[in-house]
């Protein structure tokens, strides 16, 4: 499990998070992962590309898991 720090921000958009963590090579790839139903937020399928991800959320994409630091 990887931990991601928001670094003073209240949230990050889901597609930006996937790009910044290297799960997706680009924003377009991140959007496609979400549209294909391959991304879960707090164990629920995510469908919003710009979903606000906040401290405490857990994102899963295949074998990758990211926890947003509190």
Wavefront OBJ file of the C-alpha trace (Angstrom):
o trace
v 0.000 0.000 0.000
v 1.287 3.413 -0.976
v 0.595 6.554 1.046
v -0.087 9.897 -0.629
v 0.221 13.258 1.154
v -2.157 16.063 0.175
v 0.500 18.595 1.298
v -1.725 21.394 2.528
v -4.559 20.844 0.063
v -8.061 19.847 1.102
v -8.436 17.318 -1.738
v -7.067 16.079 -5.068
v -9.079 15.041 -8.095
v -9.101 11.296 -8.718
v -7.702 11.496 -12.243
v -4.848 13.756 -11.078
v -4.017 11.346 -8.249
v -3.758 8.403 -10.636
v -1.404 10.395 -12.858
v 0.773 11.732 -10.011
v 1.206 8.300 -8.420
v 2.226 6.733 -11.721
v -0.741 4.374 -11.949
v -1.708 6.151 -15.173
v 0.800 7.507 -17.703
v -1.362 10.512 -18.538
v -4.585 12.238 -17.628
v -6.273 10.539 -20.573
v -5.133 7.128 -19.346
v -6.410 7.958 -15.852
v -9.798 8.957 -17.242
v -10.003 5.717 -19.238
v -9.209 3.593 -16.163
v -12.074 5.310 -14.353
v -14.500 4.981 -17.286
v -13.596 1.279 -17.638
v -14.636 0.708 -14.020
v -11.150 -0.329 -12.881
v -10.898 2.201 -10.035
v -12.459 1.867 -6.582
v -12.653 4.552 -3.899
v -13.318 3.231 -0.402
v -14.258 -0.147 -1.936
v -16.922 1.422 -4.196
v -16.540 1.648 -7.997
v -15.610 5.195 -9.022
v -17.223 6.775 -12.072
v -16.410 10.470 -11.589
v -13.108 11.474 -13.198
v -12.837 14.557 -11.025
v -14.065 12.994 -7.782
v -12.595 14.826 -4.802
v -10.262 12.513 -2.922
v -9.694 13.544 0.686
v -7.618 12.461 3.681
v -8.542 8.960 4.818
v -9.761 7.744 1.412
v -8.402 4.501 -0.018
v -8.083 4.073 -3.790
v -7.648 0.701 -5.487
v -6.647 0.032 -9.090
v -5.866 -3.605 -9.781
v -3.058 -4.633 -7.421
v -2.261 -1.001 -6.484
v -3.674 0.565 -3.332
v -3.201 4.186 -2.287
v -4.151 5.547 1.119
v -4.517 9.309 1.463
v -2.641 10.406 4.579
v -4.649 12.046 7.330
l 1 2 3 4 5 6 7 8 9 10 11 12 13 14 15 16 17 18 19 20 21 22 23 24 25 26 27 28 29 30 31 32 33 34 35 36 37 38 39 40 41 42 43 44 45 46 47 48 49 50 51 52 53 54 55 56 57 58 59 60 61 62 63 64 65 66 67 68 69 70
